[in-house]
Amino acid sequence: MKQSVKYFKILCNLAAFIFVLFCLIFILPKIIIFFMPFVIGFLLSLIANPLVRFLEKKLKIKRKYGTFLIIVLVIALIVFVCYGTGALLAVGIRGFMEYLPTMYENAGIELAAAFDQLQSLLRKIPALADLNVEQTSIVLQDTLSSLVSNYKEPTFSAISGFATGIPDILVGVIMGLLATYFFIVDRDRLMSALKTHIPASVHDKTRMVYDHMLRAVGGYFKAQFKIMFVIYIVIMIGLMIIGVNYAWLIGFCIAFLDMLPVFGTGTVLIPWAVVKIFSGNITTAVGMLILYAVSLVVHQLIQPKLVGESVGLDPFTTLFFMFIGYKIKGVTGMIIAIPVGMVLTGFYEAGAFDHLIWCIKEIIGDFREFCKIDMNKKEKS
């Protein structure tokens, strides 16, 4: 192969990779948001299709009637669950919002007592006697005050924004339901049309990546939600035993933090316990530390069994993807980084990066050859 032809192929492969990467990062998210009802319809069709196929084969119900029946049942179930959950949450959150000013006052008193204890402790240490923590206490209390004032009642702008968005939401829901129906009814025809227009090699690799992604990403999130549920039960029961008000809501927030990368139950329980110690409430502090230890042990015991080695990534790769995700999109990027890493691993195993790796190896090899110096010629000269 001529060098010019080889480098032209390398340039084309690199340009294609950069173009695809650019599309995936900047264009694909916008396309997904624009066609969100169809994306949701496609995902719902993947979930509902096995049920429709069961009705079609076992009960001999025509596919379009089975699809209609499943969609109606799913809508009824969603409405029932949302209504029941919404009613319970509305009652609980309303009571919590009414209790929030009292919680703020108690937190302010405990913080003031904790900082007084800390200040008296620092005075006993000569090197830290001049350190003043009063200003920090004032800043924290002002922050709590601003949070309470901001979230005590829903703002008018939020309500008006939601009201103006209702027509778009209704149109999106209707389009999503119709898309789900047609994706299920015409599934076989759509799949055969795709197969006729896609080369067999591309179809096989795409199928391999899809299966890997479905197994890895689906298994990962399923395991994480199971872990979150178990931790939520542990935290809620522990907070109820300690005597914390609205343990169900606070426990849910702590369990959600535990599901996020880097964060954990200690993000809330340890600072809370420290404040309780300095404010003189030793019993509650010990209870929170015990609760943190129990939740940590439970998490470590159930995580390997639920997640499994085949679903997750190795620790270094996970850390690397989490760092990149944090740099790109903050905490949200850290959450998305792990399933994205699994998808990229699936692409790598399917050989999607073979051409890119070949290009890089060729460039490095030719560069090393170019940099070599013939010592025999140098000595003769």
Backbone torsions as a table, in degrees:
resi	resn	phi	psi	omega
1	MET	NA	131.1	178.3
2	LYS	-65.9	148.5	-178.2
3	GLN	-62.0	-38.9	-178.8
4	SER	-64.3	-40.7	179.0
5	VAL	-66.7	-41.3	-179.6
6	LYS	-63.1	-46.0	-179.4
7	TYR	-68.3	-30.8	176.0
8	PHE	-66.2	-40.3	176.7
9	LYS	-64.6	-41.6	177.7
10	ILE	-61.4	-44.3	179.6
11	LEU	-62.1	-41.7	178.8
12	CYS	-64.4	-42.2	179.3
13	ASN	-64.8	-43.6	178.9
14	LEU	-65.5	-41.9	178.5
15	ALA	-63.4	-40.3	178.6
16	ALA	-64.7	-41.1	179.1
17	PHE	-64.2	-44.4	179.5
18	ILE	-63.4	-40.4	179.4
19	PHE	-64.2	-45.3	179.2
20	VAL	-63.9	-42.1	178.4
21	LEU	-62.1	-42.5	177.9
22	PHE	-61.4	-43.4	179.7
23	CYS	-64.7	-40.9	-179.0
24	LEU	-66.1	-36.8	-175.0
25	ILE	-83.3	-43.4	-170.2
26	PHE	-106.7	-32.8	-173.6
27	ILE	-97.5	-44.7	-176.9
28	LEU	-58.2	-44.9	177.7
29	PRO	-58.0	-39.1	179.1
30	LYS	-67.8	-38.0	177.6
31	ILE	-65.4	-41.5	179.5
32	ILE	-62.9	-43.3	179.0
33	ILE	-64.3	-41.0	-178.8
34	PHE	-63.8	-41.9	-179.2
35	PHE	-101.7	31.2	-175.1
36	MET	-56.2	-41.9	177.5
37	PRO	-58.1	-37.9	179.6
38	PHE	-73.2	-34.5	176.8
39	VAL	-64.5	-45.6	178.1
40	ILE	-64.1	-39.8	177.3
41	GLY	-61.4	-40.3	178.2
42	PHE	-64.9	-43.5	179.5
43	LEU	-65.2	-41.1	177.6
44	LEU	-65.4	-34.7	178.3
45	SER	-65.6	-34.4	176.8
46	LEU	-64.3	-35.6	-179.9
47	ILE	-75.8	-41.3	-174.1
48	ALA	-83.0	-20.8	-174.3
49	ASN	-59.7	-41.6	177.1
50	PRO	-59.6	-37.5	178.1
51	LEU	-67.2	-41.5	178.7
52	VAL	-64.3	-40.7	179.1
53	ARG	-64.6	-36.7	177.3
54	PHE	-63.4	-45.4	178.5
55	LEU	-64.0	-34.3	-178.1
56	GLU	-71.0	-40.0	-175.0
57	LYS	-87.6	-43.8	-173.8
58	LYS	-84.6	-44.0	-176.0
59	LEU	-100.2	-0.1	177.1
60	LYS	58.7	35.4	176.3
61	ILE	-91.2	134.1	-179.8
62	LYS	-59.2	149.4	-172.4
63	ARG	-59.6	-42.8	-176.8
64	LYS	-69.4	-34.6	177.2
65	TYR	-72.6	-39.6	176.7
66	GLY	-63.5	-39.7	177.4
67	THR	-62.4	-45.8	179.0
68	PHE	-60.7	-43.0	-179.8
69	LEU	-63.6	-44.8	-179.6
70	ILE	-63.8	-43.3	-179.2
71	ILE	-63.3	-42.1	178.6
72	VAL	-62.9	-44.5	179.3
73	LEU	-64.0	-40.8	179.5
74	VAL	-65.2	-42.5	178.4
75	ILE	-62.3	-44.3	179.1
76	ALA	-61.7	-41.8	179.0
77	LEU	-64.8	-43.6	179.8
78	ILE	-63.1	-44.0	179.5
79	VAL	-62.5	-43.7	-179.7
80	PHE	-63.1	-47.1	-179.0
81	VAL	-65.3	-44.8	-178.8
82	CYS	-64.4	-41.0	180.0
83	TYR	-65.2	-47.8	179.8
84	GLY	-64.1	-45.7	179.2
85	THR	-65.1	-42.1	180.0
86	GLY	-62.6	-40.6	179.3
87	ALA	-64.2	-44.6	178.6
88	LEU	-64.0	-44.0	180.0
89	LEU	-65.5	-38.3	-179.4
90	ALA	-62.0	-44.1	178.9
91	VAL	-65.0	-46.0	-178.0
92	GLY	-67.0	-43.9	-178.1
93	ILE	-68.6	-35.9	177.3
94	ARG	-61.4	-46.3	176.9
95	GLY	-63.4	-37.6	178.8
96	PHE	-65.3	-41.3	179.3
97	MET	-65.8	-34.7	176.2
98	GLU	-69.5	-31.5	-179.8
99	TYR	-82.6	-14.3	-174.1
100	LEU	-59.3	-44.2	177.1
101	PRO	-59.1	-39.4	177.1
102	THR	-65.1	-40.9	177.1
103	MET	-61.6	-39.4	178.8
104	TYR	-63.2	-43.8	179.5
105	GLU	-62.9	-44.2	179.0
106	ASN	-63.6	-41.4	178.6
107	ALA	-64.2	-39.4	178.0
108	GLY	-63.6	-41.4	178.9
109	ILE	-64.6	-44.7	-179.4
110	GLU	-66.0	-39.9	178.0
111	LEU	-64.8	-42.3	178.8
112	ALA	-62.4	-43.6	178.3
113	ALA	-65.0	-39.5	179.8
114	ALA	-64.5	-43.1	179.7
115	PHE	-70.3	-31.9	174.4
116	ASP	-63.8	-44.0	177.3
117	GLN	-62.1	-42.2	179.8
118	LEU	-65.4	-40.5	179.6
119	GLN	-64.1	-42.1	178.8
120	SER	-66.5	-33.5	177.1
121	LEU	-68.7	-40.1	-179.7
122	LEU	-67.1	-30.8	179.5
123	ARG	-65.1	-23.5	179.5
124	LYS	-79.7	-11.7	178.3
125	ILE	-103.5	114.0	-174.7
126	PRO	-56.5	-40.3	-176.2
127	ALA	-68.7	-23.3	-176.8
128	LEU	-114.3	14.7	-175.2
129	ALA	-66.0	-32.4	-177.6
130	ASP	-84.9	-3.5	-178.0
131	LEU	-75.5	124.5	-177.4
132	ASN	-107.0	119.6	-180.0
133	VAL	-103.4	4.7	-178.5
134	GLU	-64.2	-39.5	-179.9
135	GLN	-62.3	-39.2	177.5
136	THR	-62.8	-39.5	178.1
137	SER	-62.5	-41.8	179.6
138	ILE	-64.4	-41.9	179.9
139	VAL	-62.7	-43.6	179.9
140	LEU	-64.4	-41.1	179.2
141	GLN	-67.1	-38.1	176.0
142	ASP	-63.9	-37.7	178.3
143	THR	-64.3	-44.2	177.0
144	LEU	-61.3	-41.1	179.7
145	SER	-62.2	-42.5	179.7
146	SER	-66.8	-37.8	178.1
147	LEU	-63.3	-43.0	179.8
148	VAL	-64.8	-43.8	-179.1
149	SER	-66.6	-31.5	-178.5
150	ASN	-77.1	-35.7	-173.2
151	TYR	-109.9	9.7	-179.5
152	LYS	-67.0	-41.1	178.2
153	GLU	-134.8	147.7	176.7
154	PRO	-62.6	138.7	-179.3
155	THR	-75.7	155.0	179.7
156	PHE	-64.7	-35.5	-179.5
157	SER	-65.0	-38.0	178.8
158	ALA	-65.9	-41.9	179.7
159	ILE	-65.8	-45.0	-179.9
160	SER	-65.5	-37.1	177.8
161	GLY	-64.2	-39.7	177.6
162	PHE	-66.7	-39.8	-179.1
163	ALA	-64.5	-42.2	179.7
164	THR	-69.8	-21.9	-179.4
165	GLY	-89.2	-4.3	-178.6
166	ILE	-60.1	-45.5	178.3
167	PRO	-58.2	-42.7	178.3
168	ASP	-63.5	-38.3	179.1
169	ILE	-64.7	-43.8	179.9
170	LEU	-63.3	-44.1	178.2
171	VAL	-62.2	-42.2	178.9
172	GLY	-62.7	-41.0	179.3
173	VAL	-64.6	-45.2	-180.0
174	ILE	-63.0	-45.5	179.5
175	MET	-63.7	-37.7	178.8
176	GLY	-64.8	-41.5	178.7
177	LEU	-66.2	-42.5	177.7
178	LEU	-64.2	-40.9	178.4
179	ALA	-63.1	-40.4	177.3
180	THR	-60.1	-45.0	-179.4
181	TYR	-59.9	-49.4	-176.3
182	PHE	-72.6	-31.6	176.0
183	PHE	-63.1	-37.7	-179.3
184	ILE	-77.2	-46.5	-177.0
185	VAL	-63.3	-44.2	-176.2
186	ASP	-100.2	23.5	-175.7
187	ARG	-58.9	-50.3	-177.1
188	ASP	-62.1	-41.5	179.8
189	ARG	-66.3	-40.7	179.2
190	LEU	-66.2	-41.5	-179.9
191	MET	-66.1	-40.3	178.0
192	SER	-66.6	-36.1	177.3
193	ALA	-65.3	-39.9	177.6
194	LEU	-64.7	-41.8	-178.4
195	LYS	-64.1	-33.6	-179.9
196	THR	-72.5	-24.7	-177.6
197	HIS	-100.9	-8.2	-179.1
198	ILE	-111.8	133.3	177.5
199	PRO	-59.3	152.0	-176.5
200	ALA	-61.7	-39.8	-179.4
201	SER	-64.4	-42.5	178.5
202	VAL	-65.7	-39.4	179.8
203	HIS	-63.9	-42.2	-179.8
204	ASP	-64.5	-43.9	179.5
205	LYS	-66.9	-39.7	178.3
206	THR	-62.9	-41.1	178.4
207	ARG	-63.8	-39.7	179.5
208	MET	-64.4	-44.9	179.0
209	VAL	-65.0	-41.1	-179.5
210	TYR	-62.6	-45.6	179.1
211	ASP	-62.9	-42.2	179.1
212	HIS	-64.0	-44.6	-178.9
213	MET	-64.2	-43.1	-179.4
214	LEU	-64.1	-41.3	-179.3
215	ARG	-70.5	-44.9	-174.6
216	ALA	-75.3	-54.8	-176.2
217	VAL	-68.3	-46.2	178.4
218	GLY	-61.9	-43.5	178.2
219	GLY	-64.8	-37.4	-179.9
220	TYR	-63.7	-51.5	-177.6
221	PHE	-67.6	-36.1	176.9
222	LYS	-61.8	-43.7	179.0
223	ALA	-65.4	-41.2	-179.0
224	GLN	-64.7	-39.5	179.0
225	PHE	-69.4	-34.6	175.3
226	LYS	-65.0	-43.9	177.8
227	ILE	-62.4	-42.8	179.4
228	MET	-60.2	-40.5	-179.9
229	PHE	-64.9	-44.3	179.9
230	VAL	-64.0	-45.5	179.5
231	ILE	-63.5	-37.5	178.5
232	TYR	-61.2	-44.3	178.8
233	ILE	-61.9	-44.0	-179.5
234	VAL	-62.8	-48.2	-177.7
235	ILE	-65.5	-43.7	-178.2
236	MET	-62.6	-46.0	178.9
237	ILE	-63.2	-42.4	179.3
238	GLY	-62.4	-44.0	179.1
239	LEU	-66.5	-35.5	176.9
240	MET	-65.9	-39.3	177.6
241	ILE	-65.4	-40.7	179.3
242	ILE	-66.4	-30.6	179.7
243	GLY	103.5	26.7	179.4
244	VAL	-83.6	133.1	177.4
245	ASN	-71.7	148.4	-179.5
246	TYR	52.7	48.9	-179.2
247	ALA	-63.4	-31.3	-178.2
248	TRP	-65.8	-38.6	-178.8
249	LEU	-77.9	-44.9	178.6
250	ILE	-65.3	-38.8	177.4
251	GLY	-62.1	-38.1	177.6
252	PHE	-64.2	-43.2	179.3
253	CYS	-62.6	-42.2	179.7
254	ILE	-67.1	-41.7	178.8
255	ALA	-64.6	-36.1	177.4
256	PHE	-66.1	-41.2	175.8
257	LEU	-62.1	-37.0	179.6
258	ASP	-64.5	-29.0	179.4
259	MET	-73.6	-26.0	-177.7
260	LEU	-73.9	148.0	175.7
261	PRO	-62.7	147.5	177.4
262	VAL	73.9	-48.0	179.5
263	PHE	-71.2	170.6	178.9
264	GLY	-170.1	-176.4	179.1
265	THR	-63.2	-29.1	179.4
266	GLY	-67.1	-18.7	178.0
267	THR	-59.6	-32.3	179.6
268	VAL	-104.5	-45.7	-171.0
269	LEU	-68.9	-38.6	-177.6
270	ILE	-68.0	-51.4	176.1
271	PRO	-60.4	-36.8	178.0
272	TRP	-62.4	-43.2	178.7
273	ALA	-65.7	-38.3	179.0
274	VAL	-62.9	-43.9	178.0
275	VAL	-61.9	-40.8	179.2
276	LYS	-64.3	-36.9	179.3
277	ILE	-63.9	-48.9	-177.5
278	PHE	-71.3	-23.6	177.2
279	SER	-85.6	-2.1	175.3
280	GLY	94.0	1.7	-180.0
281	ASN	-93.7	75.2	-173.1
282	ILE	-68.3	-38.2	-177.1
283	THR	-61.4	-46.9	178.6
284	THR	-64.4	-39.6	179.8
285	ALA	-62.4	-44.8	178.5
286	VAL	-63.0	-40.9	177.9
287	GLY	-61.0	-40.2	179.2
288	MET	-69.2	-38.5	177.5
289	LEU	-66.4	-39.8	176.0
290	ILE	-64.0	-41.8	178.3
291	LEU	-62.0	-39.8	177.4
292	TYR	-63.4	-44.1	179.9
293	ALA	-63.6	-42.2	179.7
294	VAL	-64.1	-45.3	179.9
295	SER	-64.0	-36.5	178.8
296	LEU	-66.2	-43.8	179.4
297	VAL	-65.0	-44.6	179.4
298	VAL	-61.1	-42.6	179.7
299	HIS	-61.2	-44.5	-178.4
300	GLN	-69.7	-29.0	-179.8
301	LEU	-75.7	-40.8	-174.0
302	ILE	-90.3	-20.2	-176.1
303	GLN	-63.6	-48.3	-179.5
304	PRO	-60.3	-36.9	-178.0
305	LYS	-70.5	-39.7	-175.6
306	LEU	-81.5	-41.1	-177.0
307	VAL	-80.0	-53.1	178.6
308	GLY	79.6	152.4	-178.0
309	GLU	-69.7	-29.6	-177.3
310	SER	-73.7	-18.0	-177.1
311	VAL	-91.9	-42.3	-174.0
312	GLY	-86.2	-178.0	175.8
313	LEU	-107.0	164.7	175.8
314	ASP	-70.2	156.8	-171.7
315	PRO	-56.5	-43.3	-177.9
316	PHE	-65.2	-44.2	179.0
317	THR	-63.5	-40.6	177.4
318	THR	-60.9	-46.2	179.2
319	LEU	-61.7	-40.3	-179.4
320	PHE	-63.9	-47.6	179.9
321	PHE	-66.0	-37.1	178.0
322	MET	-64.0	-39.7	178.9
323	PHE	-64.5	-45.9	178.6
324	ILE	-62.0	-43.5	179.2
325	GLY	-63.0	-38.9	178.8
326	TYR	-66.0	-40.0	179.7
327	LYS	-66.7	-32.7	-177.3
328	ILE	-83.8	-44.6	-170.6
329	LYS	-137.4	19.6	177.4
330	GLY	69.1	-145.5	-177.5
331	VAL	-63.8	-37.7	177.1
332	THR	-60.0	-40.5	177.8
333	GLY	-64.0	-34.7	177.5
334	MET	-64.5	-37.5	179.9
335	ILE	-68.9	-43.4	-177.1
336	ILE	-74.2	-24.2	-172.0
337	ALA	-61.2	-36.9	-176.0
338	ILE	-67.3	-51.7	175.8
339	PRO	-63.7	-33.8	176.1
340	VAL	-63.2	-40.3	176.5
341	GLY	-61.6	-38.3	176.9
342	MET	-64.6	-40.6	178.6
343	VAL	-64.3	-43.8	178.5
344	LEU	-62.9	-37.1	175.9
345	THR	-62.6	-40.0	176.7
346	GLY	-63.7	-40.8	176.3
347	PHE	-62.4	-40.3	-179.8
348	TYR	-64.6	-43.8	179.5
349	GLU	-66.4	-28.0	178.7
350	ALA	-81.6	-4.8	178.0
351	GLY	86.8	18.4	-178.2
352	ALA	-69.1	-23.2	-178.2
353	PHE	-103.5	11.8	-177.3
354	ASP	-62.3	-43.8	-179.5
355	HIS	-64.8	-40.4	179.2
356	LEU	-64.5	-43.8	179.1
357	ILE	-63.5	-40.6	177.9
358	TRP	-61.7	-42.9	179.5
359	CYS	-61.3	-44.7	-178.7
360	ILE	-65.6	-42.0	178.4
361	LYS	-62.6	-42.0	179.6
362	GLU	-64.3	-42.3	179.6
363	ILE	-64.1	-44.8	-179.9
364	ILE	-65.1	-43.3	179.6
365	GLY	-62.6	-45.1	179.1
366	ASP	-66.9	-34.9	178.6
367	PHE	-67.2	-39.2	177.6
368	ARG	-65.8	-39.6	176.8
369	GLU	-64.4	-38.4	179.9
370	PHE	-66.2	-35.4	-176.9
371	CYS	-81.7	-10.2	-179.9
372	LYS	-68.5	143.1	177.8
373	ILE	-115.8	126.8	178.6
374	ASP	-77.1	104.9	-176.2
375	MET	-67.6	-30.0	179.2
376	ASN	-64.9	-44.8	178.0
377	LYS	-64.5	-36.3	-179.5
378	LYS	-65.5	-39.2	179.7
379	GLU	-68.5	-38.6	179.3
380	LYS	-64.7	-38.5	-179.6
381	SER	-72.1	NA	NA
